[in-house]
Amino acid sequence: MSDLYYLNLRGGGRERVEIRAAGVDEARNMAVRYLGQYLTEHPAFADEGHWRLSVEDVAGSVLTTVIVATVTPR
């Protein structure tokens, strides 16, 4: 049985994406795959430096967050 979760990519104009997963761990793994696909389709998004993709429950409570940062070496 799968539960309903939402992926919420922080930033203006981005929608919450509904997913179904067997639990928070599976939802987190789906979030990582979603983020990879999003970056493939929107490569300029990486120029923003850092971002986070939250996995939320139906009420909007954050259950886990995937954080990605672009760091320029010195």
Secondary structure, 3 states (H helix, E strand, C coil): CCEEEEEEECCCCCCEEEEEECCHHHHHHHHHHHHHHHHHHCHHHHHHCEEEEEEECCCCCEEEEEEEECCCCC
